[in-house]
Amino acid sequence: MIEVGHLGVVAAREVPLVADGGVVIFVVGLVCLGAFIAIEAVGGANRRRAWSQVATELGLDHYGPMDYGGRLGESEVRMDVIKRGSGKNRRIFTRFRAMGELPGGLSIGREGFFSRLTEDIKTGDASFDTEVRVTGDEGLALALLDDEMRARLKDSVVSGWHLKDGTWTLLVQRRIGDAAVLEGALRRGATLADATRRALHSVPDRLCARVSDDVIASARKVSLQYLIAHHGGSAALDRALDVARGDADAGVRLVAATTLGDTRLLTDIALDGFVDPEHRAQALMAAVRLGHAESIAPALDGLLAQLANGVVPIGLLSALAAALGMAPHADAEETLLRLVDHENEDVKLAAIRSLGKVGSLAAVPALVPLRDRFFAFAIASAGAAKEAILQIQARAGGGEAGALSLAEADGGLAVVEVEHEESR
């Protein structure tokens, strides 16, 4: 009994202590809340002072609480505080905008994981294209994005700026109270807007300037190709082509030479051992397609000389084999007969097809084994060999393909006329 009573007394004495602890916690909470409110009040006053200071320095108008705007340079700028979402998802942003007669059909923003899965405008600058997503008016985008603007925009876009619906916008997820930061953001937005606007009315001239001055060859090439496709006959294109003919990059020279029909320049590219094989092959085929036999002869002579020395790469060798079937050359058949035994299937196929166009009956024995090889039905070059034989036979007999056939005679081959049904 005493023990119980004693315990009861102890319990009774402990109750006020618990109550006193709750009071302490409540009081501490009130103090913290009061301190937070006081800090926020001071911070709010400092922010308002900073915003007012920037507005005064830049001559901005006051539209409402934390909302200022006006003209800066050639553009309209505005800074305000906005709220998005609600409840636990509520977020507060400081928003900066720059606008004024900017193109609504051009969007520029940061490249994301999912956006990489869809097509956008490529400037030819890989480091820019992997970081920045550009959609809309391709000509305006290419004119705008010279090397200087790409550097400026890449830095701005990575830091959060984006262009959409004719407005450059930056959202920062907090209330900004630093006057230098506020002014810097507004000036950057105005600079972006001014530069974008200047590109609006001089797309061909700016593209021409990019062909001449851009530091990245693939970017110069992209600009030149757009000029050719969309501004044919313009003075800007004429200037760009003239500059591109002497470009340090063979790919740019190739585009210019092909457009101008400059066989001599195409020949120079095809024969240049320092140019990559793909461009050399394209230059050779472009020259052949122009159909100037006398002009293409130096290219064929030069490449056959390189072939004799074993310095013609595979990619170019396939083009050479194809060219020998399209342009007349005294050594065409002899060269093609060597190439039909080449280990590379593309070279072999090109040589066979060219023999079908220019080969004589003397070429047939080299083609028959290719036609009749094991599993010939599944091999492209076997089918090409069959077709080439028929073409050669047709030329030899002066009739249609298939008008002559081959027959074995004493271990060799003989040409035998096929009797038409009507003559029987």
Secondary structure, DSSP 4 states (H G I P E B T S, - for coil): -HHHHHHHHHHHHHHHHHHHHHHHHHHHHHHHHHHHHHHHHHHHHHHHHHHHHHHHHHT-EEEETTEEEEEETTEEEEEEEEEES-GGG-EEEEEEEEESS--TTEEEEE--TTGGGS-----S-HHHHTTEEEEE-HHHHHHH--HHHHHHHHHHHHTT-EEETTEEEEEESS----HHHHHHHHHHHHHHHHHHHHTTT-HHHHHHHHHHH-SSHHHHHHHHHHHHHHSTT-HHHHHHHHHHTT-SSHHHHHHHHHHHT-HHHHHHHHH-TTS-HHHHHHHHHHHHHTT-HHHHHHHHHHHHHHHHTT---HHHHHHHHHHHTTS--TTHHHHHHHHTT-SSHHHHHHHHHHHHHH--GGGHHHHHHHHTSTTGGG-HHHHHHHHHHHHHHHHHHTSSTTSEEEEEETTEEEEEEPPPGGG-
